[in-house]
Amino acid sequence: MPNHTYTLGFIGIGLMGKPMTLRLLEAGFKVNVWNRSQQKLATVVAAGAIAHQTVTSLLEASDIVLLCLSDSQAVQDVIEHDIAPFVHRTRLIIDLSSIHPTTTQALARQLEPLGVHWVDAPVSGGVSGAEHGTLAIMAGGSVEDVEIARQVLAPLYQRLTHMGEVGSGQITKICNQMIVSCNVLVIAEMIALAQQAGVDAEKIPQALSGGFADSKPLQIVGPEMATAQFEPVKWHVKTLLKDLSMAVDIAGQHGKAIPMSGLAKQLMQLHGDRGFLNQDPATLIKLYRPD
């Protein structure tokens, strides 16, 4: 069961941060919140979260701080400008963002002399998983720190796996995204081909359900692609592009070739350059069916 003696701070109330915060509140945690766009706090404040005007104020009121930010630069900015100079009460950062493992390790080393520990805990499962508490979380950090994260994050996940030292959670998430991104692209390619060949593509997810070709992305984006239903936006093309870019970078660091993910990055970049960076990945069908 979650340890409600911890007071939490949550930074980043966006697509994923909002449902996560709501579940933590529902589970009985006291949650302090901060977001660059203060108007995004309305829903969680109405549910009982305590809004703070500054990160410094949030730090003073929180034992553990959770981050759910867009990318490596956003996390680095918050740590270097808002947390590291003013940290007082907080002794553990749990980063739910998906960022570069090298950045993760550098920030953890920066905070260590201040007595602040780090757990990288990126998540998979999308907004629906955050809303229903069925996320998969891959965690990096010490055994003791990950055990605390396991307790605190209990309302959010179906599975939390300790992958190793700090940074290993981020590497595992990148591996996850390599599979997801390639899967979504081939689903788009397949749906377009089926439609062009005269098949009722709306039935394909149902027809393949339970077989070797089945997957959560097929069941989610397949029907959306077949019917050109791109709203509401549940996740972003730019997120997959960011993660594929990190995969290519890490592969280069290790002298490894990842041709499938490398091609996926190029296709994702092409789609993004056409104005779809902030759109749902279901729009990837337009790469193959640009009508």
PAZA-965812 format. One record per residue (C-alpha): residue in three letters; x negated, y, z. Coordinates in steps of 0.001 Angstrom, whole numbers, padded with zeros to 6 digits, always signed. Last residue first. Example, Ala and Ser with C-alpha at 12.3 -4.5 7.8 and 13.67 -1.06 7.14 Angstrom:
2
ser-013670-001060+007140
ala-012300-004500+007800
END
This chain:
291
asp+005768+012710-048958
pro+002177+011949-047915
arg+002715+008194-047602
tyr-000715+006726-046866
leu-002247+009485-044774
lys+001302+010538-043861
ile+001685+007309-041880
leu-000821+008894-039471
thr+002153+010956-038236
ala+002813+008227-035656
pro-000392+009533-034044
asp+001724+012336-032518
gln+000794+015880-033545
asn-001746+018255-032003
leu-004501+017375-034466
phe-002090+017142-037406
gly-003087+020158-039492
arg-004696+018543-042525
asp-008070+018590-040766
gly-006611+016228-038176
his-005692+013686-040823
leu-009165+013820-042328
gln-010713+013555-038866
met-008601+010470-038094
leu-009698+008923-041395
gln-013373+009625-040653
lys-013057+008355-037088
ala-011366+005161-038281
leu-014243+004636-040710
gly-016708+004823-037821
ser-014476+002577-035730
met-014621-000117-038400
pro-018320+000418-039119
ile-019575+000258-035511
ala-023343+000058-036013
lys-025623-000117-032994
gly-028790+001838-032215
his-027826+002250-028567
gln-027535+006030-028680
gly-025845+005747-032072
ala-023193+003435-030650
ile-022613+005966-027862
asp-022079+008766-030393
val-019766+006697-032601
ala-017668+005752-029567
met-017597+009372-028377
ser-016283+010487-031772
leu-013666+007732-031616
asp-012522+009084-028240
lys-012208+012654-029463
leu-010389+011545-032625
leu-007938+009498-030565
thr-007217+012517-028371
lys-006969+014873-031359
val-004211+012692-032842
his-002151+013422-029750
trp+000100+011606-027322
lys+003834+011491-026597
val+004958+014105-029144
pro+008755+014140-029151
glu+009062+013961-032073
phe+007413+012155-035002
gln+010313+010063-036291
ala+009398+009272-039913
thr+011696+006201-039841
ala+009040+003575-040638
met+006370+005514-038742
glu+008486+005743-035617
pro+009448+002061-035855
gly+005758+001069-036039
val+004576+003611-033452
ile+005888+001907-030311
gln+006206-001797-031135
leu+003059-001806-033248
pro+001140+000181-030609
lys+002194-002356-027955
ser+000848-005204-030029
asp+002065-008034-032258
ala-000132-009384-035041
phe-000697-012729-033300
gly+003024-013324-032993
gly+005372-012383-030163
ser+007095-009620-032132
leu+006130-009767-035810
ala+009693-009693-037163
gln+010801-007088-034639
pro+007901-004786-035500
ile+008574-005406-039226
lys+012295-004627-039197
glu+011922-000872-039747
ala+009691-001695-042734
asp+012648-002854-044835
val+010491-004292-047630
gly+010474-002745-051115
ala+006762-002972-051901
gln+006275+000757-051296
gln+007910+000356-047900
ala+005671-002568-046961
leu+002556-000710-048138
ala+003422+002358-046057
ile+004113+000230-042974
met+000799-001628-043434
glu-001379+001466-043784
ala+000277+003067-040755
ile-000185-000138-038747
val-003818-000254-039946
leu-004390+003223-038549
val-002665+002457-035241
asn-004761-000678-034729
cys-008045+001051-035551
ser-007216+003729-032992
val-006050+001326-030289
ile-009047-001003-030603
met-011632+001780-030529
gln-009573+003418-027783
asn-009980+000467-025448
cys-013745+000411-026038
ile-013776+004130-025192
lys-011853+003332-022006
thr-014463+000719-021062
ile-017269+003258-021535
gln-015385+005723-019339
gly-014912+003173-016567
ser-018596+002276-016754
gly-019638+005865-016112
val-020163+005490-012367
glu-021138+001919-011514
gly-019233-001209-012436
met-015975-002145-014185
his-013616-002103-011187
thr-010261-003059-012711
leu-006972-001362-011862
arg-003807-003067-013114
gln-000126-002170-013076
tyr-000988+001387-012253
leu+000328+004711-011061
pro+001795+004233-007576
ala-001419+002433-006497
leu-003651+005389-007368
val-004529+006232-003768
gln-005171+002655-002684
arg-007258+001641-005707
ala-009088+004970-005544
ile-010106+004160-001964
glu-011328+000737-003112
val-013170+002428-005993
asp-015060+004567-003481
glu-016126+001597-001357
val-017204-000576-004305
ser-019218+002295-005748
gly-018099+003922-008985
gly-016490+003166-012352
ala-012812+002390-012817
met-010668+001063-015650
ile-006993+001872-015109
ala-004127+000122-016905
leu-000951+002133-016438
thr+002352+000590-015367
gly+003594+003240-012930
his+006769+003892-014915
glu+006178+007532-015860
ala+002433+007103-016344
gly+002959+004025-018515
ser+005513+005901-020621
val+003146+008847-020984
gly+000427+006633-022390
gly-000650+003189-021256
ser-004375+003510-020763
val-006151+005304-017936
pro-009557+006745-017190
ala-010828+006159-013643
asp-014266+007699-013171
val-014934+007605-009438
trp-017186+010245-007903
his-018524+010973-004408
val-018979+014440-002892
gly-021641+014902-000223
leu-023001+018082-001786
pro-026169+016244-002874
glu-023901+013864-004863
leu-022023+016580-006772
gln-024615+017096-009522
arg-025269+013366-009845
ala-021540+012749-010406
leu-021494+015540-012986
ala-024382+013982-014909
gln-022841+010496-014821
thr-019493+011695-016140
thr-021113+013824-018841
thr-023071+010791-020058
pro-019914+008661-019970
his-018134+011120-022297
ile-014596+011935-021205
ser-011193+010312-020777
ser-009606+012105-017814
leu-008479+010256-014681
asp-011429+011625-012713
ile-011247+010693-009040
ile-013315+013174-007038
leu-014099+012256-003435
arg-015291+014252-000413
thr-013032+017301-000520
arg-013224+019524+002569
his-015690+022142+001410
val-016433+022376-002308
phe-016886+025993-003372
pro-019812+026140-005795
ala-019311+022562-007102
ile-015553+022877-007617
asp-014607+025910-009704
his-017419+026786-012113
glu-019431+023572-012455
ile-016666+021035-011803
val-013895+022860-013658
asp-016119+023634-016649
gln-017476+020090-016848
val-013980+018624-016821
ala-012820+020945-019617
gln-015976+020306-021630
ser-015603+016534-021412
asp-012019+016528-022655
ser-008351+017206-021961
leu-008080+017147-018189
cys-006594+014830-015584
leu-008620+015409-012428
leu-007767+013989-009013
val-009142+015631-005871
ile-009357+013789-002547
asp-009230+015335+000930
ser-007307+018437-000195
ala-006420+021804+001389
glu-009727+023651+001046
leu-010159+022233-002450
leu-006752+023575-003553
ser-007648+027077-002361
thr-010927+026950-004272
val-009105+025691-007367
thr-007123+028911-007351
gln-003456+029957-007405
his-002326+026825-005633
ala+001016+025073-006091
ile+002248+022645-003431
ala+004022+019610-004904
gly+007536+018849-003656
ala+009589+017776-006696
ala+010376+021396-007642
val+006628+022025-007517
val+006129+019136-009957
thr+008622+020568-012449
ala+007436+024178-012215
leu+003705+023485-012489
lys+003502+023974-016262
gln+004160+027701-015762
gln+000775+028003-014027
ser-001155+027444-017255
arg-004683+026872-015927
asn-003283+024179-013649
trp-003459+023615-009913
val-001651+021165-007674
asn-001636+020134-004008
val-000065+016745-003372
lys+001216+015326-000068
phe+001701+011653-000817
gly+004997+009878-000198
ala+005279+007489-003137
glu+007634+009906-004933
leu+004965+012582-004678
leu+002406+010261-006277
arg+004929+009354-008980
leu+005609+013015-009773
thr+001900+013751-009948
met+001367+010967-012455
pro+004333+012133-014528
lys+002869+015660-014722
gly-000758+014726-015260
met-000094+012655-018375
leu+001434+015271-020685
gly-000163+018112-018706
ile-000591+019012-015047
gly-004395+019210-014867
ile-005877+019410-011377
phe-004292+017255-008661
gly-005271+017693-005012
leu-004416+014904-002635
thr-003962+014760+001125
tyr-005066+011356+002350
thr-003173+009854+005299
his-000734+008382+002788
asn-002898+005307+002255
pro-001188+003577-000635
met+000000+000000+000000
END
